[in-house]
Amino acid sequence: MRARWPVLAALLAVGGSYVVYPYVTLFRLGEAIRHGDSATLQSLVDWPAVREGIKEDICDLVLDHPQMASASGGLPPFGSSFVRGIAASSIDRAVTPEALVAAVSSPPSMPAPPNGADVHVSWAFFDNPTAFSVSLTAPGQAEPIRLQLELRHGQWRVHRVWLPADLLQANART
């Protein structure tokens, strides 16, 4: 019986570490954003995968809502490849660690943080052993921002981000 205690303690320690690890990653992500640490953001986020997901969401939004393009006086969507090509360069420039830091940092003269800078976790849970989902609420946003972290090579990283429709529409217009 005494020989089993070290094994049981080791299994509990490994299991507890596994459960806590994505929450620690979320904390590190928040701290990196608050302190403007682009290098840490680079290591905690799979930026190419996040950009691709946002491009897909914008394409889906524009193609599913062609009246948005007509109402703004723009050209109607001609196909997903055309829309994707237009969105790709602006998304590639806008969705970077540096752009995220710039978007949420406020100069000392500003009395209130910019819209979306005061984000809180609504819920977070495991989807499966290698996927962890998070819902974030931001002031002024009706819909939550959703993140999905994936465990790859022993590290949890943000792999996918789902932005609220109003943020996607603002990006689709630019």
Secondary structure, 3 states (H helix, E strand, C coil): CCCHHHHHHHHHHHHHHHHHHHHHHHHHHHHHHHHCCHHHHHHHECHHHHHHHHHHHHHHHHHHCHHHHHHCCCCCCCCHHHHHHHHHHHHHHHCCHHHHHHHHCCCCCCCCCCCCCCCEEEEEEEEECCEEEEEEECCCCCCCEEEEEEEECCEEEEEEEECCHHHHHHHHHC
